[in-house]
């Protein structure tokens, strides 16, 4: 009996990988429209949040009064936590729902596989690289105040953050383009 249950689980896992379907009810047109709306809203938050991070970081030299730089860096982190992260998680969740409840599946099309890989990469880079650099910039600015704008560690971290943030924005725009144009044909099963 236990072997039959394991075979059942493996059979379903193979279906997810090959056909992109679980034995779930497919969404109707209105359900897909609602899911698309949520996905677009999440994508807007994600890319908008990334742009806000870049704007805050590239313009933090406008801190003329003491205490402004820590405030700007705090705002940067708050925009990340309250706008960008929910957008990224929302895209991940709605993308997962698209894969489960529509015929598109998880890996049925090369463009979907590309988007999944890029989505996970962007989330991991954001969490484990950009987020850490944001914390470092805040820590330095809290210690040095506006003098952090002359600190080599702060400036190096700021520069790295700007470059990776710009790469994230390009990757997000690329995902939008891939979603619209669906450039690769369906994988043979």
Buried (B, 14 or more C-beta within 10 A) or exposed (E): EEEEEEEEEEEEEEBBEBBBBBEEEEBEEEBBEEBEEBBBBBBBBBBBBBBBBBEBBEEBEEBEEEEBBBBBBBBBBEBBEEBBBBBBBBBBEBBEBBBBBBEBBBBBBBBBBBBBEBBEEBBEBBEEBBBEBBEBBBBBBBEBBBEBBEBEEBBEBBEBBBEBBBEBBEBBEEBEEBBEEEEEEEEEE
